[in-house]
Structures are given as C-alpha cells and as structure tokens.
Amino acid sequence: MRTSKIKRAHFNYFLDVMTDIEWDLQQPLLARERVPPLWHEIARNRLPKKKGKVTLGIEEDVVKFFRSMGRGYQPKMNDVLRAWMHGRLADLIE
C-alpha cells in the first residue's frame, strides 16, 4: 500500500514517540522528577506552535498522574495529545 509523504511523516513521528514511551516504561527513573534524556531530544526537534486556551475536563487520576511528574506536566500532556494526533493522521488509530 502506497502512502503519502505526509502520512509517512506522521507515521514516523508516532513510531518515534511510541518507542520513547516504551523506553520510559521499561527503564527505572534514577531520580525523582528526572526527565528522561529522550524527552529533551523530542522537545528540541519540534518547532514551537502557537498555543490556544481551552477548558477541558480531565479525570482526576489522569491529572494526578501528570501532576506527580512535577513542573512542566502540562507540556507533557500536550505531547501525549500530539502523539495521538500524529497516530490518527497516519491512520494508525481509528
């Protein structure tokens, strides 16, 4: 099956993010609130986008999980949503 250049780009982004998530889940964190080096690489390789404000109801356990990561938890939530978006645009997620 042939895919467009844009879909391949979304596929590659999603695959890289899923690989990083797998690494994060398998490797013990050496120190509390330590951000894995690969997260820094993801952040450096991404162009900043204009942000919009929304009111969003998020279940308490999800908020608690992200807040437990310390400062900067909201950009991490954004990264998870961005990964989902790229997976959807690459037709990997229905």
Residue pairs with C-beta under 8 A, 6 or more apart in sequence:
3 11
6 89
7 89
7 90
7 91
8 90
10 86
10 87
10 89
10 90
11 86
11 90
11 92
13 83
13 86
13 90
14 83
14 86
14 87
14 90
14 92
16 42
17 42
17 79
17 82
17 83
17 86
18 83
20 36
20 38
20 39
20 42
21 83
23 36
23 38
24 36
24 38
24 39
27 36
29 36
33 69
33 70
33 71
35 72
39 76
39 79
42 79
43 75
66 73
66 74
66 76
66 77
67 73
69 76
84 93
87 93
